[in-house]
Amino acid sequence: MDRLAELPGISFTGNPKITRSLDSQSVDNWLYVAWDGLLALDHFARSSADGGTSGDFLSWCKSDASSAFPFPAAKVAMRESDTVARKQKLRAERMLSVPKAVDPDGRVFMQAHLKVGGGNTIAPRLHFYDDCPRSGKVYVGYLGPHLRNTLT
């Protein structure tokens, strides 16, 4: 959280308290995966804003353009399941904050996410919104325990 200012292509709009709560539960390499994901998103955002990248973050991860700041494509999900997208309670958890200049409601459905952790743990996720074509930014609206889905 303290180093996000180093990433000009990223704007964190989430709840820092939720993110910091991961510190007491961190296992394995969560911190490294989250930081690598943020570095990759930042590089993607800056490249996209400069016109050097087209397509979404997953496509970028699969391309040679990501070689300087790689992130495993297997840890990227650009969509939620149809069930999560349709069920109001589940979808509502993914309606996350963005500046009103991005969306007049101040919230967007952030279904794209990075799988920071997995297994039988709290499986942290980093939900983001790619607004690079307009603002040149990727908005990170959530970094915390896996949000509810059909299995929880």
N, C-alpha and C positions, 0 to 999 in steps of 0.2 A: 504494500500500500504506500509505503514511504517513497518508493522509487517511481511511481507512475508519472511524475512530472518529467522524467527522462524520455518518455514516449510521446512525442508530439502528435502522432497519428491516432492516439487512444484518448478517449474521454470516458472516465469512470463515472457512471451515474447511479451506481448501486449503493447499497447500505454497507459502509465500511465495518460496522459492528458485526454483521453477519460474516463478512470475509475474515475479519480478525478472529472470530470464534473458531475458525479452522486451525489456528495455531495450536490450540490445546488438544486437537484430535488428529493432527497430522501424522500420517504413516508413509512409509516408503519415500517416494519422490514427488509428492504432491506439489511442494513449493517449486521444484525445478520444472515440472510439467506446466504449471500455471505460468511461471515466468517465461519459459520457452514459448508458450502459446501467446502471451502478450507481446513478446519481441516479434514473433512472426506476424501477428495481427498489425502491429505498428509498421513493420516493413511493407506489408501488403497495402496498408492504407496510404503510406507515402508514395509507393510505386503507382498505386491506382490514381491518386490525386495528380500525379505528374503525367498521367497518360501512358505509363510504361506497362500497365497491367490491365487486362480486360477479363471479365468473368468474375466468378465469386471466389471466396477464400479457399474452398475445397479444390477448385480447379488450379488455383495458384499453388497450393501445397503439392499438387501432383506434377507441377511443371518445374522446369529448370530454373525459373525465376526465383524460386524459394531457396535455392542452394545456400545462400549466405545465412539465412535464418530458417532452417527447415523445421517443419512440424509434421508429425505423422498423420497422413490422411485418414488412417483408421481411427484416429481420435477426434475427428471432425464430423459433426452432424449438422447439415444445413437445414433440416426440417425435423419437426416432431412427428410422431405418428398421427394418423388421421383421427384416432380416438382422442388423443390429447388436444389436438387442434379444435375438435368439435365440442368436447365436454367443457361447459362454461367454467366450472370450478378449476379445472386443470389449466385451461387456457388463461384464466384470470391471473394465475400465479406467474405467468410468463409475459404479462402486460407490464412492461418495465419502463422506467423513466428515461426520457430524452428531452433535450431542450424544445421549447415550443416552436422554435424555428425549424426543427426537424419534423415535428408533428404538432398541430394545434392543440391536441388533447394532452400533450406532454407525456404520452405513453405510446409504445408500439409493441406489437407481438414479437418478442425476441425468441423465435424458435431455433435459430442457429446457435449451436453451442459446441464447446470443447469438452471432451471427457477427460477431466483432470485425474480422477481416480475411479476405481471399479471394485468389483468383488463384493464381499459381504459387509462392506463398510458403508459410510455415508455417501460414498461415490461422488465427490465434488464435481460441480459443473460450472462452466464459465459461459454465460449467455451473452450474445453480442448482436449488434445491429450494424450492418454495413451501410453507411451513408456517404461513402467515398465519392460517388458521382456528383453529389451536391455540396457537401461540406468538407470533403476530404478527410473525414473522421470515421473511425469505428467506435461505436458507443458500447461500452461494457456495462450492462445493466444489472448483472448478478454474477457473483463469484461466491459460491457457498455450497452447502450440502445439496445433493440431488433433490430437485423439486418433485412433488408428488406426480405419480403417473398411474397407469392401470395396474401396476404390480404392487403399489404401496397402499 
